[in-house]
Amino acid sequence: MPSDGHAAFAPPFSDAPDPSGTGRRTPTANQIDVARAVAAIVSGIGFVVAVGGEVPTSASELPALAAAIVTAYPVIDVVASIIGALSAGAAGRALRLNAGISAVATVGIGVAAFGSDAGATLLAFGVWAVVSGAIQFVLALRRRRAAGGQILMLVSGALSTLAGLSFAAASRQSDVTLGTLSVYMILGAILFLLSARRRPV
């Protein structure tokens, strides 16, 4: 469940100067959170539809559409982190790092999803969830020390890390279903919507 890249109190569009010099306004944290929530919900539902009535176990292969959805999921993090870095100030470096890690994860998950079994896919996805969740947690903790708040982002980062560890552990078993990935995606969407609702516009 990826990190939030904007200040807690922002207008509908940020009035901060655009670093690119084009004068364009950057989306706020609320807008990014809502967009990410929608993308996560679509991914979660799409994964359920793609696997159909037979949810793959860690010893089976993923259907092509399900593999594509799992592979594309970290792209949400890549895009949001890049956009967030435009107006994140000192936090921009961490967000750019997170975007790079998620981009590498997209490749790794894709190789596992299309070239190996579901267990390898679950492991690759789990490693990404651990790393991105840890980055989110640390970033939210720093912001909390500076300005308070950030409870939902702390919870989200911790849950992502724990979920990733459970995915990695489950990948070694042969009878674990991958339905938990859709639960992870939907839970992430709920947390993003709660974050957008709690943050003043």
Secondary structure, 3 states (H helix, E strand, C coil): CCCCCCCCCCCCEECCCCCCCCCCCEECHHHHHHHHHHHHHHHHHHHHHHHCCCCCECCCCCCHHHHHHHHHHHHHHHHHHHHHHCCCHHHHHHHHHHHHHHHHHHHHHHHHHHHCCHHHHHHHHHHHHHHHHHHHHHHHHHHHHHHCCCHHHHHHHHHHHHHHHHHHHHCCCCCCECHHHHHHHHHHHHHHHHHHHHCCC
